[in-house]
Amino acid sequence: MIVEHSGVIHLSGQVAEDPDADIQDQTRSVLARIDALLAEAGTTNEQLLSATIYLRDIANDFAPMNEVWNAWVPDGLAPARACVEARMARPQLLVEISIIAVRLAH
């Protein structure tokens, strides 16, 4: 879901399309969904303000998730970020990400 208020885009938590994938593939899937939603809202991952990342198993999944995340975030444009361990809506889900970004000026 996309909510916009005063040019600020809020994306609800996004999860992977294939819940049976490993943490890196789930993270790639989530970030692809986020890219599509940001484009729909008129912005990109270069305009991120903050991100909240929920991991089912932070001890085992943080490093591989973070590798994918770091490759996705443009150099020098990393948003404020929180990463927490959480019980997921379905046990197969390993990662969920919510985003706040600024809409690009037209």
C-alpha positions as CSV (number, residue, x, y, z in Angstrom):
1,M,0.0,0.0,0.0
2,I,1.2,3.5,-0.8
3,V,0.1,6.5,1.3
4,E,1.2,10.0,0.4
5,H,1.1,13.0,2.7
6,S,2.6,16.4,1.8
7,G,5.0,14.8,-0.7
8,V,6.1,12.1,1.7
9,I,5.5,8.5,0.5
10,H,4.9,5.8,3.1
11,L,5.0,2.2,1.9
12,S,3.5,-0.5,4.1
13,G,5.6,-3.5,4.9
14,Q,6.5,-5.5,1.7
15,V,7.2,-9.2,1.7
16,A,8.6,-11.6,-0.9
17,E,6.5,-13.1,-3.6
18,D,8.1,-16.5,-3.0
19,P,8.1,-17.3,0.7
20,D,10.1,-20.5,0.1
21,A,13.2,-18.6,-1.2
22,D,16.2,-18.0,1.0
23,I,16.8,-14.7,2.8
24,Q,18.8,-13.1,0.0
25,D,16.2,-14.0,-2.7
26,Q,13.4,-12.8,-0.4
27,T,15.2,-9.5,0.2
28,R,15.8,-9.0,-3.6
29,S,12.1,-9.7,-4.2
30,V,11.0,-7.2,-1.5
31,L,13.3,-4.6,-2.9
32,A,12.0,-5.1,-6.4
33,R,8.5,-4.6,-5.1
34,I,9.6,-1.5,-3.3
35,D,11.2,-0.2,-6.5
36,A,7.9,-0.7,-8.4
37,L,5.9,1.0,-5.7
38,L,8.3,3.9,-5.5
39,A,8.1,4.4,-9.3
40,E,4.3,4.3,-9.1
41,A,4.4,7.0,-6.4
42,G,6.8,9.1,-8.5
43,T,10.0,8.6,-6.7
44,T,13.1,6.3,-6.5
45,N,15.3,4.6,-3.9
46,E,17.5,7.8,-4.2
47,Q,14.8,9.6,-2.2
48,L,14.6,7.4,0.9
49,L,14.2,8.9,4.3
50,S,13.9,5.8,6.4
51,A,13.4,2.1,6.4
52,T,12.3,-0.4,8.9
53,I,13.4,-4.0,8.3
54,Y,11.8,-6.9,10.1
55,L,13.7,-10.2,10.2
56,R,12.4,-13.5,11.4
57,D,15.9,-14.5,12.6
58,I,18.2,-11.6,13.0
59,A,21.1,-13.6,14.2
60,N,21.3,-15.7,11.1
61,D,19.7,-13.5,8.5
62,F,21.0,-10.0,9.1
63,A,24.4,-10.3,7.3
64,P,23.0,-11.9,4.1
65,M,20.0,-9.5,4.0
66,N,22.3,-6.6,4.6
67,E,24.6,-7.6,1.7
68,V,21.6,-7.4,-0.7
69,W,20.3,-4.1,1.0
70,N,23.7,-2.5,0.6
71,A,23.9,-3.3,-3.1
72,W,20.4,-1.8,-3.6
73,V,20.9,1.5,-1.7
74,P,22.7,4.1,-3.8
75,D,26.1,5.1,-2.5
76,G,25.9,8.0,-0.1
77,L,22.1,7.9,0.0
78,A,21.4,5.4,2.8
79,P,18.3,6.3,4.8
80,A,17.9,6.2,8.5
81,R,17.2,2.5,9.2
82,A,16.0,0.2,12.0
83,C,16.4,-3.5,11.8
84,V,14.5,-5.7,14.3
85,E,13.6,-9.3,14.9
86,A,9.9,-10.0,14.6
87,R,7.4,-12.7,14.4
88,M,6.1,-12.8,10.8
89,A,2.6,-13.1,9.5
90,R,3.5,-16.5,7.9
91,P,6.4,-18.6,9.2
92,Q,8.0,-18.9,5.7
93,L,8.5,-15.2,5.5
94,L,12.1,-14.2,6.5
95,V,12.0,-10.4,5.8
96,E,9.6,-7.5,5.6
97,I,10.5,-3.9,4.8
98,S,8.6,-0.7,5.1
99,I,9.8,2.6,3.6
100,I,9.4,6.3,3.9
101,A,10.6,8.4,0.9
102,V,10.1,11.8,-0.6
103,R,8.2,12.2,-3.9
104,L,10.4,13.7,-6.6
105,A,9.6,17.3,-7.5
106,H,8.1,17.7,-11.0
